[in-house]
Amino acid sequence: MDKVNTLLIELGNTLDIDRVTAYDNQMWAVYMPAGKEVEVQSLDEREELLFSIKVCQGEEAFELKKLQTLLEYNFLYRESGGVQFCINPENQEVHMQVSMPMTSEVSRVSTMITQLMELCQLWNQYLTTQHQSAEQHEKLHSFISV
């Protein structure tokens, strides 16, 4: 856990972070400006960190075509840089998740978080809007590359 704490402290030098909250169960919440929160979970058995960000919450995200698009994106796991979607069954929030080796350098983690936040914004627009232009739909196939 010391590695993770050190990494999160060093992230403050490369990202605009409001604060970091540590929880008992090897989880942290990194609070970014504009109310965005990135959850970090230590997966010790795999020596990875799992990063998760809430994309949206609400029934408009659960239209069949939109759910199909999320599953298709999950299928492109290798091409997407490992980004996948999940739905929290307790509160119906849609989250994006990606994992990185625990030994990743701060610069790579910082770049990944920045890209994850950008992707989150695009997907939020898609999932919460009724009608999409072809251009908006094309942007959804942006991937994380660090």
Residue pairs with C-beta under 8 A, 6 or more apart in sequence:
1 26
1 42
3 102
3 103
4 26
4 28
4 40
4 42
4 49
4 102
5 22
7 49
7 104
7 106
7 109
8 20
8 28
8 30
8 40
9 20
10 106
11 17
11 30
11 106
11 109
11 110
11 113
12 20
13 106
14 106
14 107
14 110
15 32
15 110
15 113
15 114
16 32
16 33
17 30
17 31
17 32
18 31
18 32
18 33
19 31
20 28
20 29
20 30
20 31
21 28
21 29
21 31
22 28
23 29
26 41
26 42
26 44
27 39
27 40
27 41
27 42
28 39
28 40
28 41
29 37
29 38
29 39
29 40
30 37
30 38
30 39
30 40
30 113
31 37
32 38
32 117
36 53
36 117
36 120
37 53
37 54
38 51
38 52
38 53
38 113
38 116
38 117
39 51
39 52
39 53
40 49
40 50
40 51
40 52
41 49
41 50
41 52
42 49
42 102
43 49
43 50
43 99
46 99
47 101
47 102
47 103
48 99
48 100
48 101
48 102
49 99
49 100
49 101
49 102
49 104
49 109
50 97
50 98
50 99
51 97
51 98
51 99
51 100
51 112
51 113
51 116
52 95
52 96
52 97
53 95
53 96
53 97
53 116
53 117
53 120
54 93
54 94
54 95
54 120
55 61
55 85
55 93
55 94
55 95
55 96
55 120
55 123
55 124
55 127
56 93
56 94
56 123
56 124
56 127
56 128
57 91
57 92
57 93
57 94
58 92
58 128
59 92
60 66
60 127
60 128
60 129
60 130
61 67
61 94
61 127
61 128
62 92
66 126
66 127
69 126
69 140
70 85
70 94
71 85
73 80
73 83
73 84
73 85
73 140
73 141
74 84
74 85
76 143
77 83
77 84
79 143
80 143
80 144
81 98
81 112
81 115
81 143
81 144
81 145
81 146
82 98
82 99
82 144
83 96
83 97
83 98
83 116
83 119
83 143
83 144
84 96
84 97
84 98
85 94
85 95
85 96
85 97
85 123
86 94
86 95
86 97
87 93
87 94
87 95
88 95
94 123
94 127
96 116
96 119
96 120
96 123
98 112
98 116
98 144
100 108
100 109
100 112
108 146
111 146
112 144
112 146
115 144
115 145
115 146
116 144
118 142
119 142
119 144
122 136
122 139
122 140
122 142
123 140
125 136
126 132
126 136
126 137
126 140
129 136
